[in-house]
Amino acid sequence: MDALTYKDRSEAGQVLARELEHYRDTPGALVLALPRGGVPVAYEVTHALGIPLDVFMVRKIGHPQHREFAVGALASGGALVLEPHAGRVERPALDDVVQEETLELERRERLYRRERPLPELAGRTVIVVDDGVATGASIRAAAQAIRAQGPARLVLAVPVGAPETCQALRGHADEVVCPRQPRDFGAVGRWYQDFEQVNDEQVLAYLQRAQQQTAGAQS
């Protein structure tokens, strides 16, 4: 096993939490997980540091003919980030994919938030967490949308990422935390022994647990 490989998302979140220890006593700090893979990671961060957890929706935009090949990402509020190579895709076909992913984003928003509005982000320290970054399109879309809401400090935190992507993300946030940056990166899943897909039920369970912990800490 490579020394840079995590056992699973929970272990990755525990490692990330140690890197974010300096935010433990920050008033009004908030962790926003990017579903679905970012939620188990973010849960460990909030559990360790006592920071509230919420979710921020993003959807990858796949190439119309090769959907596993990302050409951009869409975030809550309509922020759309397209990679340079997206310019080679026929616009009508790309628009169809964006429309499809918008509907899925809205479905998940309804499911996960259950009519609960996104917390106020203005003036707060917001820590955005995902399970890793390859191209970084998803987390950049989230950063763009969150920046527009005026947080006092925006932190992008992932357990593992492509070195060039982690470096590029520094232009989109006040701080980027990425403890493991393997040179021969490939895909995010390569750096986890267990990288099973996270389902909606698991996301809801993590959110419920986090909310119970926050309520317990405040009582």
Sequence and secondary structure as in RCSB ss.txt:
>XXXX:A:sequence
MDALTYKDRSEAGQVLARELEHYRDTPGALVLALPRGGVPVAYEVTHALGIPLDVFMVRKIGHPQHREFAVGALA
SGGALVLEPHAGRVERPALDDVVQEETLELERRERLYRRERPLPELAGRTVIVVDDGVATGASIRAAAQAIRAQG
PARLVLAVPVGAPETCQALRGHADEVVCPRQPRDFGAVGRWYQDFEQVNDEQVLAYLQRAQQQTAGAQS
>XXXX:A:secstr
  TT BSSHHHHHHHHHHHTGGGTT TT EEEE TTTHHHHHHHHHHHHT  EEE  EEEEE SS TTSEEEEEE
TTS EEE GGGGGS HHHHHHHHHHHHHHHHHHHHHHHTT      TTSEEEEE S BSS HHHHHHHHHHHTT 
 SEEEEE SBB HHHHHHHTTSSSEEE SB  SS   GGGGBS      HHHHHHHHHHHHHHHHHHH 
